[in-house]
Amino acid sequence: MNIPNDPAILVSYLNTQLRDFYPSLEEFCKTNDCDMQEIIDKLARIGYVYDAGQNRFK
């Protein structure tokens, strides 16, 4: 699956996917064959961190 490359679009896309379809970022990454740390690092560069309790980037 192709996920957005632009970090600003990626955060919106991920939060929607996490809210609607996946119980965790780990499950999203397993299902979509993504590198979880790469996503976390990319979004950290624009000030977002993953909140596992809320299952979203903020």
N, C-alpha and C positions, 0 to 999 in steps of 0.2 A: 504494500500500500504506500502511496506517496503522501507524505504529510507536508504541510507548508514549510518552506525554508525560512521565510521572513519571520523573525522572532515575534514581532507584534501580532502577526496573523496567527502564528503558531500557538501563542498563549490562549487566544480566543478559541481556536479550534480544539485544543486539548481540554480546556475547561468545559466546553460543550460535550465532548466525548466522555469525559470523566463523569460529568453530571448525569448524562443520559444512558450510558452503556457499560461503564467499567467501574468496579468497586475500588480500584487503586491504579496508580500510575504503573506499577509493576505489571498488573494484568493487561493494561493497554499495550505496554511494550512487548510483552510476550506474544500477544495476539497479533500485533502488527510488525513483529520482528524489528524492533527499534532498540537502540542503545539508550537505556534510561539515563545513564550518567551524562551522555552527550546532550540530551534534552535538558536536563537540570542545569548543566553548565551554560548552554546557549541562552536559556531564559534568565539565569543569574546575571548575565552580562547586561541585561536591560532592567535589572532590579526585581525580578520575580523569584520567589522561592516556593517550593512545593510544600503544602500543608497537608500531611497525611490524614490528620483528624478530620479535616473538611474535604479532603480529596479534591483539592484544587490548587492552582497556582495563584499567589497573591503578592 
